[in-house]
Amino acid sequence: TVVSIALLAALMGPFHVVTIILSFAIYVQINTINHTFVDLPYFPFKTLSWVTAKHHVHHINMHKGNYATITLLFDKLFGTLD
């Protein structure tokens, strides 16, 4: 995490400490929700249920890929999504 912040700061300029703290807090919150595997079939939580179900499948077989932590976008782009 420290290396990522340093690399981003080198590429984009310095970040305010509050920005780093808030970004990390949001990341932790999203990561926690991803790992709950909740089943909420009603709007607006139906999408959340789909995301957590896909993330659960992501943990079943990690031999082929599934490297993403929060979004499936990069696994989809690089063909590593099971």
The first five atom37 places (N, CA, C, CB, O) and aatype in JSON, in Angstrom:
{
  "aatype": [16, 19, 19, 15, 9, 0, 10, 10, 0, 0, 10, 12, 7, 14, 13, 8, 19, 19, 16, 9, 9, 10, 15, 13, 0, 9, 18, 19, 5, 9, 2, 16, 9, 2, 8, 16, 13, 19, 3, 10, 14, 18, 13, 14, 13, 11, 16, 10, 15, 17, 19, 16, 0, 11, 8, 8, 19, 8, 8, 9, 2, 12, 8, 11, 7, 2, 18, 0, 16, 9, 16, 10, 10, 13, 3, 11, 10, 13, 7, 16, 10, 3],
  "atom_mask": [
    [1, 1, 1, 1, 1],
    [1, 1, 1, 1, 1],
    [1, 1, 1, 1, 1],
    [1, 1, 1, 1, 1],
    [1, 1, 1, 1, 1],
    [1, 1, 1, 1, 1],
    [1, 1, 1, 1, 1],
    [1, 1, 1, 1, 1],
    [1, 1, 1, 1, 1],
    [1, 1, 1, 1, 1],
    [1, 1, 1, 1, 1],
    [1, 1, 1, 1, 1],
    [1, 1, 1, 0, 1],
    [1, 1, 1, 1, 1],
    [1, 1, 1, 1, 1],
    [1, 1, 1, 1, 1],
    [1, 1, 1, 1, 1],
    [1, 1, 1, 1, 1],
    [1, 1, 1, 1, 1],
    [1, 1, 1, 1, 1],
    [1, 1, 1, 1, 1],
    [1, 1, 1, 1, 1],
    [1, 1, 1, 1, 1],
    [1, 1, 1, 1, 1],
    [1, 1, 1, 1, 1],
    [1, 1, 1, 1, 1],
    [1, 1, 1, 1, 1],
    [1, 1, 1, 1, 1],
    [1, 1, 1, 1, 1],
    [1, 1, 1, 1, 1],
    [1, 1, 1, 1, 1],
    [1, 1, 1, 1, 1],
    [1, 1, 1, 1, 1],
    [1, 1, 1, 1, 1],
    [1, 1, 1, 1, 1],
    [1, 1, 1, 1, 1],
    [1, 1, 1, 1, 1],
    [1, 1, 1, 1, 1],
    [1, 1, 1, 1, 1],
    [1, 1, 1, 1, 1],
    [1, 1, 1, 1, 1],
    [1, 1, 1, 1, 1],
    [1, 1, 1, 1, 1],
    [1, 1, 1, 1, 1],
    [1, 1, 1, 1, 1],
    [1, 1, 1, 1, 1],
    [1, 1, 1, 1, 1],
    [1, 1, 1, 1, 1],
    [1, 1, 1, 1, 1],
    [1, 1, 1, 1, 1],
    [1, 1, 1, 1, 1],
    [1, 1, 1, 1, 1],
    [1, 1, 1, 1, 1],
    [1, 1, 1, 1, 1],
    [1, 1, 1, 1, 1],
    [1, 1, 1, 1, 1],
    [1, 1, 1, 1, 1],
    [1, 1, 1, 1, 1],
    [1, 1, 1, 1, 1],
    [1, 1, 1, 1, 1],
    [1, 1, 1, 1, 1],
    [1, 1, 1, 1, 1],
    [1, 1, 1, 1, 1],
    [1, 1, 1, 1, 1],
    [1, 1, 1, 0, 1],
    [1, 1, 1, 1, 1],
    [1, 1, 1, 1, 1],
    [1, 1, 1, 1, 1],
    [1, 1, 1, 1, 1],
    [1, 1, 1, 1, 1],
    [1, 1, 1, 1, 1],
    [1, 1, 1, 1, 1],
    [1, 1, 1, 1, 1],
    [1, 1, 1, 1, 1],
    [1, 1, 1, 1, 1],
    [1, 1, 1, 1, 1],
    [1, 1, 1, 1, 1],
    [1, 1, 1, 1, 1],
    [1, 1, 1, 0, 1],
    [1, 1, 1, 1, 1],
    [1, 1, 1, 1, 1],
    [1, 1, 1, 1, 1]
  ],
  "atom_positions": [
    [[0.83, -1.19, 0.0], [0.0, 0.0, 0.0], [0.86, 1.25, 0.0], [-0.94, 0.0, 1.2], [0.58, 2.19, -0.74]],
    [[1.9, 1.26, 0.81], [2.79, 2.43, 0.87], [3.48, 2.64, -0.47], [3.84, 2.25, 1.99], [3.63, 3.78, -0.92]],
    [[3.88, 1.55, -1.11], [4.53, 1.66, -2.43], [3.55, 2.19, -3.46], [5.09, 0.29, -2.87], [3.92, 3.02, -4.3]],
    [[2.3, 1.73, -3.41], [1.28, 2.22, -4.34], [1.05, 3.71, -4.18], [-0.03, 1.46, -4.14], [0.94, 4.44, -5.17]],
    [[0.97, 4.16, -2.94], [0.76, 5.59, -2.67], [1.95, 6.39, -3.16], [0.53, 5.83, -1.17], [1.78, 7.45, -3.77]],
    [[3.16, 5.89, -2.91], [4.37, 6.59, -3.36], [4.43, 6.66, -4.88], [5.63, 5.89, -2.81], [4.8, 7.68, -5.44]],
    [[4.06, 5.56, -5.55], [4.06, 5.54, -7.01], [3.03, 6.51, -7.57], [3.8, 4.13, -7.52], [3.32, 7.25, -8.51]],
    [[1.84, 6.51, -7.02], [0.8, 7.44, -7.47], [1.22, 8.88, -7.23], [-0.52, 7.16, -6.76], [0.98, 9.74, -8.08]],
    [[1.84, 9.16, -6.09], [2.3, 10.52, -5.8], [3.38, 10.94, -6.78], [2.83, 10.61, -4.36], [3.42, 12.1, -7.2]],
    [[4.26, 10.02, -7.16], [5.31, 10.34, -8.13], [4.72, 10.63, -9.51], [6.31, 9.18, -8.22], [5.21, 11.49, -10.23]],
    [[3.66, 9.9, -9.87], [3.04, 10.09, -11.18], [2.08, 11.26, -11.24], [2.32, 8.84, -11.57], [2.01, 11.96, -12.25]],
    [[1.33, 11.49, -10.16], [0.25, 12.47, -10.2], [0.47, 13.68, -9.31], [-1.02, 11.81, -9.8], [-0.3, 14.64, -9.38]],
    [[1.49, 13.66, -8.49], [1.71, 14.75, -7.56], [1.29, 14.31, -6.17], [0.0, 0.0, 0.0], [0.68, 13.25, -6.01]],
    [[1.6, 15.1, -5.17], [1.33, 14.7, -3.79], [-0.17, 14.65, -3.48], [2.01, 15.67, -2.83], [-0.97, 15.39, -4.06]],
    [[-0.53, 13.77, -2.56], [-1.91, 13.64, -2.09], [-2.01, 14.18, -0.67], [-2.38, 12.17, -2.15], [-1.07, 14.07, 0.11]],
    [[-3.14, 14.76, -0.35], [-3.4, 15.2, 1.03], [-3.63, 13.96, 1.88], [-4.62, 16.18, 1.1], [-4.21, 12.98, 1.41]],
    [[-3.19, 13.99, 3.12], [-3.29, 12.82, 4.0], [-4.75, 12.4, 4.21], [-2.63, 13.13, 5.35], [-5.02, 11.21, 4.35]],
    [[-5.67, 13.35, 4.23], [-7.09, 13.02, 4.4], [-7.59, 12.23, 3.18], [-7.93, 14.31, 4.59], [-8.41, 11.31, 3.33]],
    [[-7.12, 12.57, 2.0], [-7.5, 11.84, 0.79], [-7.05, 10.39, 0.87], [-6.9, 12.51, -0.45], [-7.79, 9.48, 0.5]],
    [[-5.84, 10.17, 1.35], [-5.31, 8.82, 1.49], [-6.12, 8.03, 2.51], [-3.83, 8.85, 1.9], [-6.46, 6.87, 2.27]],
    [[-6.43, 8.64, 3.64], [-7.19, 7.97, 4.7], [-8.6, 7.63, 4.22], [-7.26, 8.85, 5.97], [-9.07, 6.51, 4.43]],
    [[-9.27, 8.57, 3.57], [-10.63, 8.32, 3.07], [-10.63, 7.25, 1.98], [-11.25, 9.62, 2.54], [-11.52, 6.4, 1.95]],
    [[-9.66, 7.3, 1.09], [-9.57, 6.29, 0.03], [-9.36, 4.9, 0.62], [-8.43, 6.62, -0.94], [-9.98, 3.93, 0.17]],
    [[-8.51, 4.8, 1.61], [-8.26, 3.51, 2.25], [-9.51, 3.02, 2.98], [-7.08, 3.62, 3.23], [-9.83, 1.83, 2.93]],
    [[-10.22, 3.92, 3.66], [-11.44, 3.54, 4.37], [-12.5, 3.04, 3.39], [-11.99, 4.74, 5.18], [-13.19, 2.06, 3.68]],
    [[-12.64, 3.69, 2.25], [-13.6, 3.25, 1.24], [-13.2, 1.89, 0.67], [-13.71, 4.29, 0.1], [-14.05, 1.02, 0.48]],
    [[-11.9, 1.7, 0.41], [-11.4, 0.42, -0.09], [-11.72, -0.71, 0.9], [-9.88, 0.49, -0.34], [-12.19, -1.77, 0.5]],
    [[-11.46, -0.48, 2.18], [-11.72, -1.5, 3.2], [-13.21, -1.82, 3.26], [-11.22, -1.02, 4.59], [-13.59, -2.98, 3.38]],
    [[-14.05, -0.8, 3.17], [-15.49, -1.0, 3.23], [-15.98, -1.83, 2.04], [-16.22, 0.35, 3.27], [-16.75, -2.77, 2.22]],
    [[-15.53, -1.49, 0.84], [-15.94, -2.24, -0.35], [-15.42, -3.67, -0.28], [-15.42, -1.55, -1.63], [-16.14, -4.61, -0.63]],
    [[-14.19, -3.85, 0.16], [-13.6, -5.18, 0.28], [-14.37, -6.03, 1.3], [-12.12, -5.09, 0.68], [-14.56, -7.23, 1.1]],
    [[-14.79, -5.42, 2.39], [-15.58, -6.12, 3.41], [-16.92, -6.56, 2.84], [-15.79, -5.23, 4.65], [-17.34, -7.7, 3.04]],
    [[-17.59, -5.66, 2.14], [-18.88, -6.0, 1.53], [-18.71, -7.12, 0.51], [-19.51, -4.76, 0.85], [-19.54, -8.02, 0.44]],
    [[-17.63, -7.07, -0.28], [-17.36, -8.13, -1.27], [-17.25, -9.5, -0.64], [-16.08, -7.82, -2.02], [-17.63, -10.5, -1.26]],
    [[-16.76, -9.58, 0.58], [-16.52, -10.87, 1.22], [-17.68, -11.34, 2.11], [-15.27, -10.8, 2.04], [-17.56, -12.37, 2.77]],
    [[-18.79, -10.61, 2.14], [-19.92, -11.01, 3.0], [-20.76, -12.12, 2.38], [-20.79, -9.82, 3.29], [-21.35, -12.92, 3.11]],
    [[-20.84, -12.17, 1.06], [-21.67, -13.13, 0.32], [-23.12, -13.08, 0.81], [-21.1, -14.55, 0.46], [-23.69, -14.11, 1.17]],
    [[-23.69, -11.89, 0.83], [-25.07, -11.7, 1.25], [-26.02, -12.01, 0.09], [-25.29, -10.27, 1.76], [-25.63, -11.92, -1.07]],
    [[-27.24, -12.36, 0.42], [-28.27, -12.58, -0.58], [-29.43, -11.65, -0.29], [-28.73, -14.08, -0.6], [-30.3, -11.97, 0.52]],
    [[-29.45, -10.52, -0.96], [-30.51, -9.53, -0.81], [-31.19, -9.39, -2.18], [-29.95, -8.15, -0.29], [-30.7, -8.64, -3.03]],
    [[-32.3, -10.08, -2.39], [-32.89, -10.16, -3.73], [-33.71, -8.95, -4.16], [-33.75, -11.36, -3.79], [-34.26, -8.95, -5.27]],
    [[-33.82, -7.92, -3.34], [-34.68, -6.79, -3.67], [-33.88, -5.55, -4.02], [-35.61, -6.48, -2.51], [-32.77, -5.34, -3.52]],
    [[-34.45, -4.71, -4.91], [-33.84, -3.45, -5.3], [-33.67, -2.57, -4.07], [-34.69, -2.74, -6.38], [-34.58, -2.55, -3.24]],
    [[-32.59, -1.86, -3.92], [-31.44, -1.66, -4.79], [-30.28, -2.6, -4.47], [-30.96, -0.23, -4.68], [-29.18, -2.42, -4.99]],
    [[-30.51, -3.6, -3.64], [-29.42, -4.47, -3.17], [-29.2, -5.69, -4.06], [-29.7, -4.91, -1.77], [-28.27, -6.46, -3.82]],
    [[-30.05, -5.88, -5.07], [-29.92, -7.05, -5.93], [-28.56, -7.07, -6.64], [-31.05, -7.07, -6.96], [-27.94, -8.12, -6.78]],
    [[-28.1, -5.91, -7.09], [-26.78, -5.81, -7.73], [-25.68, -6.17, -6.75], [-26.55, -4.4, -8.28], [-24.72, -6.85, -7.11]],
    [[-25.82, -5.73, -5.52], [-24.83, -6.04, -4.48], [-24.76, -7.55, -4.26], [-25.17, -5.32, -3.16], [-23.67, -8.1, -4.08]],
    [[-25.9, -8.21, -4.27], [-25.93, -9.67, -4.13], [-25.2, -10.35, -5.28], [-27.37, -10.18, -4.06], [-24.49, -11.33, -5.07]],
    [[-25.38, -9.83, -6.51], [-24.71, -10.4, -7.67], [-23.19, -10.24, -7.55], [-25.21, -9.73, -8.97], [-22.44, -11.17, -7.83]],
    [[-22.75, -9.05, -7.12], [-21.31, -8.79, -6.98], [-20.69, -9.7, -5.93], [-21.07, -7.31, -6.61], [-19.62, -10.26, -6.15]],
    [[-21.35, -9.86, -4.79], [-20.78, -10.71, -3.74], [-20.8, -12.18, -4.16], [-21.56, -10.53, -2.43], [-19.9, -12.94, -3.8]],
    [[-21.82, -12.59, -4.94], [-21.86, -13.97, -5.44], [-20.72, -14.22, -6.42], [-23.22, -14.27, -6.11], [-20.08, -15.27, -6.37]],
    [[-20.47, -13.27, -7.33], [-19.36, -13.4, -8.27], [-18.03, -13.45, -7.53], [-19.36, -12.24, -9.28], [-17.13, -14.2, -7.9]],
    [[-17.91, -12.66, -6.48], [-16.66, -12.65, -5.71], [-16.47, -13.98, -4.99], [-16.66, -11.48, -4.7], [-15.35, -14.47, -4.85]],
    [[-17.57, -14.57, -4.52], [-17.49, -15.88, -3.88], [-16.98, -16.93, -4.87], [-18.87, -16.29, -3.31], [-16.14, -17.76, -4.52]],
    [[-17.5, -16.89, -6.09], [-17.04, -17.81, -7.14], [-15.56, -17.57, -7.41], [-17.87, -17.62, -8.43], [-14.81, -18.52, -7.68]],
    [[-15.15, -16.33, -7.35], [-13.74, -15.96, -7.56], [-12.83, -16.69, -6.58], [-13.56, -14.43, -7.41], [-11.7, -17.02, -6.93]],
    [[-13.3, -16.95, -5.37], [-12.48, -17.62, -4.36], [-12.5, -19.15, -4.48], [-12.94, -17.22, -2.98], [-11.68, -19.83, -3.87]],
    [[-13.43, -19.7, -5.25], [-13.53, -21.15, -5.36], [-12.32, -21.75, -6.07], [-14.81, -21.53, -6.1], [-11.73, -22.72, -5.58]],
    [[-11.96, -21.19, -7.21], [-10.83, -21.73, -7.98], [-9.93, -20.58, -8.41], [-11.33, -22.54, -9.22], [-10.28, -19.81, -9.29]],
    [[-8.78, -20.48, -7.78], [-7.88, -19.38, -8.1], [-6.64, -19.88, -8.85], [-7.46, -18.66, -6.82], [-5.6, -19.22, -8.82]],
    [[-6.74, -21.03, -9.5], [-5.59, -21.57, -10.24], [-5.41, -20.9, -11.6], [-5.75, -23.07, -10.43], [-4.28, -20.73, -12.07]],
    [[-6.51, -20.52, -12.23], [-6.45, -19.92, -13.55], [-6.17, -18.42, -13.5], [-7.74, -20.18, -14.3], [-5.54, -17.88, -14.41]],
    [[-6.62, -17.76, -12.47], [-6.47, -16.31, -12.43], [-7.21, -15.72, -11.25], [0.0, 0.0, 0.0], [-6.91, -16.04, -10.1]],
    [[-8.18, -14.86, -11.55], [-8.95, -14.17, -10.51], [-8.04, -13.35, -9.6], [-9.75, -15.18, -9.68], [-7.99, -13.57, -8.39]],
    [[-7.33, -12.41, -10.19], [-6.37, -11.61, -9.44], [-6.95, -10.32, -8.87], [-5.21, -11.28, -10.32], [-6.33, -9.69, -8.01]],
    [[-8.12, -9.91, -9.33], [-8.7, -8.64, -8.9], [-9.09, -8.66, -7.44], [-9.92, -8.31, -9.76], [-9.45, -9.71, -6.89]],
    [[-9.03, -7.5, -6.8], [-9.41, -7.42, -5.4], [-10.81, -6.86, -5.22], [-8.42, -6.57, -4.63], [-11.57, -7.33, -4.38]],
    [[-11.18, -5.86, -6.0], [-12.49, -5.24, -5.84], [-13.35, -5.37, -7.09], [-12.33, -3.78, -5.48], [-14.53, -5.71, -6.99]],
    [[-12.8, -5.12, -8.23], [-13.58, -5.17, -9.46], [-13.12, -6.33, -10.34], [-13.45, -3.84, -10.22], [-11.95, -6.72, -10.31]],
    [[-14.04, -6.87, -11.11], [-13.72, -7.95, -12.03], [-13.22, -7.43, -13.37], [-14.94, -8.84, -12.23], [-12.9, -8.22, -14.26]],
    [[-13.17, -6.12, -13.53], [-12.84, -5.5, -14.8], [-11.51, -5.99, -15.37], [-12.8, -4.01, -14.64], [-11.45, -6.4, -16.53]],
    [[-10.44, -5.94, -14.57], [-9.13, -6.3, -15.1], [-9.01, -7.79, -15.38], [-8.05, -5.86, -14.13], [-8.32, -8.19, -16.32]],
    [[-9.65, -8.63, -14.57], [-9.66, -10.06, -14.87], [-10.4, -10.32, -16.18], [-10.32, -10.85, -13.71], [-10.0, -11.18, -16.96]],
    [[-11.47, -9.59, -16.42], [-12.22, -9.72, -17.67], [-11.37, -9.25, -18.85], [-13.54, -8.92, -17.6], [-11.33, -9.91, -19.89]],
    [[-10.69, -8.11, -18.69], [-9.86, -7.56, -19.76], [-8.71, -8.48, -20.16], [-9.31, -6.22, -19.34], [-8.42, -8.64, -21.34]],
    [[-8.05, -9.08, -19.17], [-6.86, -9.88, -19.43], [-7.14, -11.38, -19.53], [-5.85, -9.63, -18.35], [-6.21, -12.18, -19.63]],
    [[-8.43, -11.77, -19.49], [-8.79, -13.16, -19.68], [-8.45, -14.07, -18.52], [0.0, 0.0, 0.0], [-8.26, -15.27, -18.71]],
    [[-8.35, -13.53, -17.31], [-8.02, -14.35, -16.14], [-9.23, -14.59, -15.25], [-6.91, -13.69, -15.33], [-9.09, -15.06, -14.12]],
    [[-10.42, -14.27, -15.75], [-11.64, -14.44, -14.97], [-12.18, -15.84, -15.16], [-12.71, -13.39, -15.37], [-12.39, -16.28, -16.29]],
    [[-12.41, -16.56, -14.06], [-13.01, -17.9, -14.14], [-14.51, -17.78, -14.25], [-12.63, -18.75, -12.91], [-15.2, -18.79, -14.32]]
  ]
}
